[in-house]
């Protein structure tokens, strides 16, 4: 019999699973990326620290860091959609998630990054929109911003290879 | 990044050794870009519009904990840095450059446990824009981990400004 926890406990459980999923990737931890959750939509958060700078004279966040953050946000949104589905399915799949055993991560096929504004020394946010999920490939758009959502600092478009059923 | 073309010594903004090729092939640490320094990037070559940059294998940079493969974002940072450096190494009159866009195709996972290199070339320079392409590889550029192509906006040294 599947248990149905009260809503608050359920939300806390999901937050904990999201944090665990984020933390399984060492590079996420190095950059200090974390995710907030509203429904099924994730918002990536990249707190500023000196080690993320590319140009110390401006100063500006390294373009590779901003690009990484966009790609991480895309991969995490795809992984989270998958994990959320397994949690809701219940049973054995949900138990594996609860035990911290996550499905294989999607793989990047190609990405295009547009850099619109320099990343200033402050927290950066990012949100991904899944444009299409097929059996094998997902297409996502991701935007990163700082002070104003309407003034993105960078955007990413990309195709990602979804793990095969039963793989891993 | 910013550069003048007449300095040797550790690679850092304002002191890019554009003509100096490290003799031992091990390159030199990129100290002037904090994030590049943090992940241990090294500059192996930067002259005539060509740059070679590497990032060592490091467990902190892993993207897939099952396989130990480096995160795609690390490859992005490497290719971006190599392309930017190639652009800077293509003309003495450049003060700095910033990435406008970058397209990356991933051909295969980087080999776990091995350093990744990127060789980049600036193949066209206009008054405002540098066009660069790059390949990332473990040991053989003909067996690429990823390829990239990008446009970089140029900040030129003032020539006839008052």
Interface residues (C-beta under 8 A of the other chain):
Chain A: X24 X25 X26 X27 X29 X30 X31 X50 X51 X52 X53 X54 X55 X56 X57 X61 X62 X63 X64 X65 X67 X68 X69 X71 X72 X75 X104 X105 X107 X108 X109 X110 X111 X112 X113 X114 X115 X118 X168
Chain B: X1 X2 X13 X32 X33 X34 X35 X36 X38 X39 X59 X60 X61 X62 X63 X64 X65 X66 X70 X71 X72 X73 X74 X76 X77 X78 X80 X81 X84 X96 X98 X99 X100 X101 X102 X103 X104 X105 X106 X109
